Amino acid sequence: MNIKEYIDSGIIERYLLGLATPEQEAELQYLREIYPVLRREAEAVELRLETMVFEEAVKPPPAIKTRVMDEIREPYSHESYNGRNYTNNNNDTYIHLNPGWKRQITVSVWWRCAFIAMCVALMALAATTLYLHNQVQRLQDVIIHHNYPSPPATR
């Protein structure tokens, strides 16, 4: 297949403009993966088309933009940020200090039970550690006295 002839056939332009058949689209997608030249050419054609469209674009009149923006703002003109309706008769600026969301954390009953069980286990671990530490100290004292008996009392 001659890639130069394929590019010159205009298939890339038809594809980018949405005028290609599904078979042509599939073929171009497949060939773009195989031939990097075709991929680069498609990107270049896309850039040329985009530049041409922006250069030749006709700007709409300002009245149309104003009308569209007014239509967008209309449904939201009576709502505040927290979703509550308000009326602004004096055209005053209002700052809503109530954000509309709860500042409380709800904790599941299971998490509470798990936390209590963890605290009980921690206390039991601390008590066991203290008990075993005392036992080790007593055993060390016994071993020391067993290896080195007290000197006999003198009269």
C-alpha positions as CSV (number, residue, x, y, z in Angstrom):
1,M,0.0,0.0,0.0
2,N,1.3,3.4,-0.9
3,I,0.8,5.7,2.1
4,K,1.3,8.9,0.0
5,E,-1.6,8.0,-2.3
6,Y,-3.7,7.1,0.7
7,I,-3.1,10.5,2.3
8,D,-3.7,12.4,-0.9
9,S,-7.0,10.6,-1.4
10,G,-8.6,12.8,1.2
11,I,-9.7,10.0,3.5
12,I,-8.2,11.8,6.5
13,E,-10.2,15.0,5.9
14,R,-13.4,13.0,5.4
15,Y,-12.7,11.1,8.6
16,L,-12.0,14.2,10.6
17,L,-15.2,15.9,9.2
18,G,-17.3,12.9,10.0
19,L,-18.0,12.1,6.4
20,A,-16.2,8.7,6.2
21,T,-18.1,5.4,6.2
22,P,-17.7,3.1,9.1
23,E,-15.5,0.8,7.0
24,Q,-13.2,3.8,6.1
25,E,-13.0,4.8,9.7
26,A,-12.0,1.3,10.8
27,E,-9.4,1.1,8.1
28,L,-7.9,4.5,9.0
29,Q,-7.8,3.6,12.7
30,Y,-6.0,0.3,11.9
31,L,-3.5,2.0,9.5
32,R,-2.8,4.8,12.0
33,E,-1.6,2.2,14.5
34,I,0.7,0.5,11.9
35,Y,2.1,3.6,10.2
36,P,3.3,6.5,12.4
37,V,3.5,8.7,9.3
38,L,-0.2,8.4,8.9
39,R,-0.8,9.2,12.5
40,R,1.3,12.4,12.3
41,E,-0.4,13.4,9.1
42,A,-3.8,13.0,10.7
43,E,-2.7,15.2,13.6
44,A,-1.4,17.8,11.2
45,V,-4.6,17.8,9.1
46,E,-6.6,18.1,12.3
47,L,-4.6,21.1,13.4
48,R,-4.9,22.7,9.9
49,L,-8.7,22.2,10.0
50,E,-8.9,23.6,13.5
51,T,-6.9,26.7,12.6
52,M,-9.0,27.3,9.5
53,V,-12.2,27.0,11.5
54,F,-11.1,29.5,14.1
55,E,-9.7,32.0,11.5
56,E,-12.9,31.9,9.4
57,A,-15.3,31.9,12.4
58,V,-18.0,34.5,12.5
59,K,-18.6,35.9,15.9
60,P,-22.3,36.1,17.0
61,P,-23.7,39.5,17.9
62,P,-23.4,40.5,21.5
63,A,-27.2,40.5,21.9
64,I,-27.3,36.7,21.4
65,K,-24.6,36.2,24.1
66,T,-26.6,38.4,26.5
67,R,-29.8,36.4,25.8
68,V,-28.1,33.0,26.3
69,M,-26.5,34.1,29.5
70,D,-29.8,35.4,30.8
71,E,-31.5,32.1,30.0
72,I,-28.8,30.3,31.9
73,R,-29.1,32.5,34.9
74,E,-32.9,32.5,35.1
75,P,-33.5,29.1,36.8
76,Y,-30.9,29.9,39.5
77,S,-31.8,33.6,40.1
78,H,-33.8,32.9,43.3
79,E,-31.6,30.3,44.9
80,S,-28.8,30.7,47.4
81,Y,-25.7,28.6,47.7
82,N,-27.3,26.3,50.2
83,G,-30.3,25.6,48.1
84,R,-32.8,27.7,50.0
85,N,-35.0,30.2,48.2
86,Y,-34.7,33.9,48.9
87,T,-36.0,37.1,47.4
88,N,-33.7,40.0,46.9
89,N,-36.1,43.0,46.7
90,N,-33.6,45.7,47.4
91,N,-30.8,44.3,45.3
92,D,-28.7,43.9,48.4
93,T,-25.9,41.5,48.6
94,Y,-26.4,38.7,51.1
95,I,-23.8,36.5,52.5
96,H,-25.3,33.3,53.9
97,L,-23.5,32.3,57.0
98,N,-25.4,29.0,57.4
99,P,-23.7,26.7,54.9
100,G,-26.5,24.2,54.9
101,W,-24.6,21.1,55.9
102,K,-24.3,19.4,59.2
103,R,-21.1,19.8,61.2
104,Q,-21.7,16.5,63.1
105,I,-20.2,13.2,62.5
106,T,-22.4,10.2,62.9
107,V,-20.8,7.1,64.0
108,S,-22.3,3.6,63.5
109,V,-23.2,1.5,66.6
110,W,-20.8,-1.1,65.4
111,W,-17.9,1.3,65.4
112,R,-18.8,2.4,68.9
113,C,-18.8,-1.2,70.1
114,A,-15.5,-1.8,68.4
115,F,-14.0,1.3,70.0
116,I,-15.2,0.2,73.5
117,A,-13.9,-3.3,72.9
118,M,-10.5,-1.9,71.9
119,C,-10.4,0.2,75.0
120,V,-11.2,-2.8,77.2
121,A,-8.5,-4.8,75.5
122,L,-6.0,-2.0,75.9
123,M,-6.7,-1.9,79.7
124,A,-6.4,-5.6,80.0
125,L,-3.1,-5.5,78.1
126,A,-1.8,-2.8,80.4
127,A,-2.9,-4.8,83.6
128,T,-1.3,-8.0,82.2
129,T,1.9,-6.1,81.5
130,L,2.1,-4.7,85.0
131,Y,1.4,-8.1,86.5
132,L,4.0,-9.8,84.5
133,H,6.6,-7.1,85.2
134,N,6.0,-7.6,89.0
135,Q,6.4,-11.3,88.6
136,V,9.7,-10.9,86.7
137,Q,11.0,-8.6,89.4
138,R,10.0,-11.1,92.2
139,L,11.6,-14.0,90.3
140,Q,14.8,-12.0,89.8
141,D,14.9,-11.2,93.6
142,V,14.4,-14.9,94.4
143,I,17.2,-15.9,92.0
144,I,19.6,-13.3,93.4
145,H,18.9,-14.5,97.0
146,H,19.2,-18.2,96.0
147,N,22.6,-17.7,94.3
148,Y,23.9,-15.4,97.0
149,P,22.5,-16.3,100.3
150,S,22.5,-13.8,103.1
151,P,25.6,-13.9,105.4
152,P,24.9,-15.6,108.7
153,A,24.1,-13.3,111.5
154,T,27.0,-12.6,113.9
155,R,26.6,-12.4,117.6
